[in-house]
Amino acid sequence: MTFEDVLTVLPRSWFGKQARAHQARVTHSLARAAHAACYLGIGNKPIQVAPLLSEKFTEPGDYKMCCKAPDYSEWLTAMMKEIKELEKMCCWKVVKLSSVPHGAKLISCRWVFKLKYRDGAYERHRARLVAMGYQQEKGRDYFESFSPTCSHSTIRLVLALTSVPGWHSLDLDAVCAFISSDLAEGEHVYMKGPPGYDIGDGNCLSMLKCIYGLVQAPRQYYMLCREVYQKAGMKQLQTDECVFTRYVSNIIGQP
C-alpha cells in the first residue's frame, strides 16, 4: 500500500475527502445507468423514467451562474449561513469609503460553491466566501506570508507510532479555521461587499480577521495554533515546526 493510499483511509484527510467525492460521482453515474436500463416498454417507446434527486444539483462557477441554477434556493441558504458565520466571528466591520486611508486598495471577493458528500451520499451545499488575494500587495495589505507545512516524513512517523500497542491517534477538523485568526498588528485590509450581500452605497468592509483567500491567512492561523499549543504546555520541535509534543507520566511507561 502506497503512502497516498494510506491517506485516503484517514477520515478527515484531503485525500480521503477527494476519494469519497469521486466514489459518490461514480456511484451516482452507475445508478443513473441502471435506472435508465430498467425502463418499461410500451410498444416501441420506452417510458420516460423520473430523474434522480441529485440531478438537479449543480456546482456554479460564480454568483451569476448560481442565480440561474435550478438549486438556487439551496445555494442561497448556504450563502446566508456563511455570511452569518462570518458576522458571528466579527470578521469585518462596515465603514465608509471616505474613511479608507489614502493609498489603500479595495480587494474583491467571490463565492466558491461545492457539493459536499459523506460516505458516498449527498450531504449539503457548501458556499464559501473567498477573498481575491492576488490583488493584495506586500507592504500595503500584508507584511509576512510564510507558513510552514508538515513534511511527509513526519506524517509517516506519526502513522507508524499509531501501531505501537496502547497508542491511539485522533484527527480533528477545524470548522472555518482561517476566520479564527486576527490580522497581524499593523495590517489593514479593505474589501468590497460580497456578491448578493448589501452593505449600502458608499461603504466597504474593513477586515478584522482573516478569511480564505487572503495571502496572510495561512500564516496567521499557524501563529494562532502555535500560541494555543504552547499555552497548553506543548513544545515545538526544532526539526519540524508543525509538530508539538507534550510528555505526560502514566502507568504504562515514562517518557
C-alpha positions as CSV (number, residue, x, y, z in Angstrom):
1,M,0.0,0.0,0.0
2,T,1.4,3.4,-1.0
3,F,1.6,6.4,1.3
4,E,-1.2,8.1,-0.8
5,D,-3.4,5.0,-0.3
6,V,-2.9,5.3,3.5
7,L,-4.0,8.9,3.4
8,T,-7.2,8.0,1.6
9,V,-8.4,5.9,4.5
10,L,-8.0,8.7,7.1
11,P,-11.5,10.0,7.7
12,R,-10.7,13.7,7.5
13,S,-7.7,13.9,5.2
14,W,-7.9,15.8,1.9
15,F,-7.1,12.6,0.0
16,G,-9.9,10.8,1.8
17,K,-12.5,13.5,1.0
18,Q,-11.4,13.6,-2.6
19,A,-11.7,9.8,-2.8
20,R,-15.2,9.8,-1.2
21,A,-16.4,12.5,-3.6
22,H,-15.1,10.6,-6.6
23,Q,-16.8,7.4,-5.3
24,A,-20.0,9.4,-4.9
25,R,-19.8,10.6,-8.5
26,V,-19.1,7.1,-9.8
27,T,-21.9,5.6,-7.7
28,H,-24.3,8.2,-9.0
29,S,-23.4,7.6,-12.6
30,L,-23.8,3.8,-12.2
31,A,-27.2,4.4,-10.5
32,R,-28.3,6.5,-13.4
33,A,-27.2,3.9,-15.9
34,A,-29.0,1.1,-14.0
35,H,-32.1,3.3,-13.6
36,A,-32.2,4.0,-17.4
37,A,-31.8,0.3,-18.2
38,C,-34.8,-0.8,-16.1
39,Y,-37.5,1.0,-18.1
40,L,-40.8,-0.5,-19.1
41,G,-41.6,-0.6,-22.8
42,I,-45.0,0.2,-24.3
43,G,-44.8,-0.7,-28.0
44,N,-41.6,0.7,-29.3
45,K,-41.5,3.7,-27.0
46,P,-39.9,3.4,-23.5
47,I,-41.5,5.1,-20.6
48,Q,-39.5,8.2,-19.5
49,V,-38.1,7.5,-16.1
50,A,-38.0,10.1,-13.4
51,P,-34.6,11.8,-12.8
52,L,-32.7,11.2,-9.7
53,L,-32.9,13.8,-7.0
54,S,-29.2,14.8,-7.2
55,E,-29.5,15.5,-11.0
56,K,-30.9,19.0,-10.2
57,F,-27.9,19.8,-8.0
58,T,-25.2,21.9,-9.7
59,E,-21.9,23.5,-8.8
60,P,-22.0,27.0,-10.3
61,G,-18.7,28.7,-11.2
62,D,-19.7,32.1,-9.9
63,Y,-22.5,34.1,-8.3
64,K,-24.2,34.9,-11.7
65,M,-24.4,31.3,-12.6
66,C,-25.7,30.5,-9.1
67,C,-28.6,32.8,-9.6
68,K,-29.7,30.9,-12.7
69,A,-29.1,27.4,-11.2
70,P,-32.1,25.1,-10.6
71,D,-31.0,24.7,-7.0
72,Y,-30.6,28.4,-6.3
73,S,-32.7,28.2,-3.1
74,E,-30.2,25.7,-1.6
75,W,-27.2,27.8,-2.6
76,L,-28.9,30.9,-1.2
77,T,-29.3,29.1,2.1
78,A,-25.7,28.1,2.1
79,M,-24.5,31.7,1.3
80,M,-26.6,33.1,4.1
81,K,-25.2,30.5,6.5
82,E,-21.7,31.5,5.5
83,I,-22.4,35.2,6.0
84,K,-23.9,34.7,9.4
85,E,-20.9,32.7,10.5
86,L,-18.5,35.4,9.3
87,E,-20.6,38.1,11.1
88,K,-20.7,35.9,14.3
89,M,-16.9,35.7,14.3
90,C,-16.7,39.5,13.7
91,C,-14.6,39.1,10.6
92,W,-15.3,42.7,9.4
93,K,-16.9,46.0,10.1
94,V,-18.7,48.1,7.6
95,V,-17.0,51.5,7.1
96,K,-17.5,54.5,4.8
97,L,-15.3,54.6,1.6
98,S,-14.3,58.1,2.7
99,S,-12.7,56.7,5.8
100,V,-10.3,54.4,3.8
101,P,-6.7,55.7,4.1
102,H,-5.1,57.2,1.1
103,G,-3.2,54.6,-0.9
104,A,-5.2,51.7,0.3
105,K,-6.9,49.5,-2.3
106,L,-10.2,47.7,-2.1
107,I,-9.8,44.0,-2.9
108,S,-12.6,41.9,-4.4
109,C,-14.1,38.6,-3.2
110,R,-16.1,35.8,-4.8
111,W,-18.2,32.8,-3.9
112,V,-17.0,29.3,-4.2
113,F,-19.7,26.6,-4.5
114,K,-19.2,23.0,-3.7
115,L,-21.5,20.0,-3.2
116,K,-20.5,18.0,-0.1
117,Y,-20.7,14.2,0.2
118,R,-20.4,11.9,3.1
119,D,-20.0,8.1,2.7
120,G,-20.9,8.4,-1.0
121,A,-24.2,10.2,-0.4
122,Y,-25.1,13.8,-0.8
123,E,-24.8,15.8,2.4
124,R,-25.2,19.5,1.8
125,H,-24.5,22.6,-0.3
126,R,-21.4,24.5,0.8
127,A,-20.8,28.1,-0.2
128,R,-17.5,29.8,0.9
129,L,-16.6,33.4,0.6
130,V,-13.0,33.8,-0.7
131,A,-11.0,37.0,-1.0
132,M,-9.1,37.6,-4.2
133,G,-5.7,37.6,-2.5
134,Y,-3.8,38.1,-5.8
135,Q,-5.0,41.7,-5.7
136,Q,-3.0,42.3,-2.4
137,E,0.4,43.9,-2.3
138,K,3.1,43.2,0.2
139,G,3.9,46.1,2.4
140,R,0.4,47.6,1.9
141,D,-2.0,44.7,2.7
142,Y,0.3,42.3,4.5
143,F,3.9,42.0,5.7
144,E,4.6,38.3,6.0
145,S,3.0,35.3,4.4
146,F,5.3,32.3,5.1
147,S,3.6,29.4,6.9
148,P,5.4,26.0,7.5
149,T,3.9,22.7,6.4
150,C,4.3,19.3,7.9
151,S,6.8,17.1,6.0
152,H,5.7,13.6,4.7
153,S,8.4,12.0,6.8
154,T,6.7,13.4,9.9
155,I,3.3,12.1,8.8
156,R,4.8,8.7,8.2
157,L,6.4,8.7,11.6
158,V,3.1,9.7,13.3
159,L,1.2,6.9,11.4
160,A,3.9,4.4,12.4
161,L,3.6,5.4,16.1
162,T,-0.1,4.6,16.0
163,S,0.8,0.9,15.6
164,V,2.5,0.9,19.0
165,P,0.4,-1.1,21.5
166,G,-1.5,1.3,23.8
167,W,-1.1,4.3,21.5
168,H,-4.1,5.8,19.8
169,S,-4.5,8.5,17.1
170,L,-7.2,11.2,16.8
171,D,-7.7,13.5,13.8
172,L,-9.8,16.7,14.1
173,D,-11.2,19.0,11.5
174,A,-11.3,22.7,12.4
175,V,-14.5,24.3,11.1
176,C,-13.9,27.7,9.4
177,A,-10.3,27.5,10.6
178,F,-8.8,30.6,9.0
179,I,-11.5,33.0,10.3
180,S,-10.5,32.2,13.8
181,S,-7.2,34.2,13.5
182,D,-6.9,38.0,13.6
183,L,-5.0,40.1,11.2
184,A,-1.4,40.9,12.3
185,E,-0.8,44.1,14.1
186,G,-0.4,47.0,11.6
187,E,-2.1,45.1,8.8
188,H,-5.1,46.8,7.2
189,V,-7.2,45.1,4.5
190,Y,-10.3,46.7,2.9
191,M,-12.7,44.6,0.8
192,K,-15.7,45.1,-1.4
193,G,-19.0,43.7,-0.3
194,P,-19.7,40.0,-1.2
195,P,-21.9,39.5,-4.3
196,G,-25.5,39.3,-3.2
197,Y,-24.8,40.9,0.1
198,D,-25.9,44.6,0.5
199,I,-23.7,46.7,2.7
200,G,-25.1,50.0,1.5
201,D,-23.9,52.6,-1.1
202,G,-20.6,54.2,-0.4
203,N,-19.5,51.5,2.1
204,C,-16.8,48.8,2.2
205,L,-15.6,46.2,4.6
206,S,-12.7,46.7,6.9
207,M,-11.3,43.3,7.7
208,L,-10.7,42.4,11.4
209,K,-10.0,38.7,10.9
210,C,-8.5,36.6,8.1
211,I,-10.8,34.9,5.6
212,Y,-10.0,32.3,3.0
213,G,-8.1,33.7,0.1
214,L,-6.1,36.3,2.0
215,V,-2.3,35.9,1.4
216,Q,-1.6,36.1,5.2
217,A,-4.4,33.8,6.3
218,P,-2.4,30.5,6.5
219,R,0.4,32.2,8.4
220,Q,-2.0,33.9,10.9
221,Y,-3.8,30.6,11.5
222,Y,-0.5,28.9,12.1
223,M,0.6,31.6,14.6
224,L,-2.7,31.2,16.4
225,C,-2.3,27.4,16.6
226,R,1.3,27.7,17.9
227,E,0.1,30.2,20.6
228,V,-2.7,27.8,21.7
229,Y,-0.5,24.7,21.8
230,Q,2.3,26.5,23.7
231,K,-0.2,27.7,26.3
232,A,-1.3,24.1,26.7
233,G,2.2,23.2,27.7
234,M,3.3,21.7,24.4
235,K,6.8,22.2,22.9
236,Q,7.6,22.8,19.3
237,L,10.1,20.6,17.6
238,Q,13.1,22.3,16.0
239,T,13.2,19.7,13.2
240,D,9.6,20.2,12.2
241,E,7.8,23.5,13.1
242,C,4.4,21.8,12.6
243,V,4.9,19.2,15.4
244,F,4.2,20.0,19.0
245,T,4.7,17.5,21.8
246,R,3.9,17.1,25.5
247,Y,5.0,14.2,27.7
248,V,2.7,13.1,30.5
249,S,3.6,10.5,33.1
250,N,1.4,7.4,33.0
251,I,1.2,3.9,34.3
252,I,2.3,2.2,31.0
253,G,5.6,3.9,30.8
254,Q,7.7,7.0,31.4
255,P,8.9,9.3,28.6
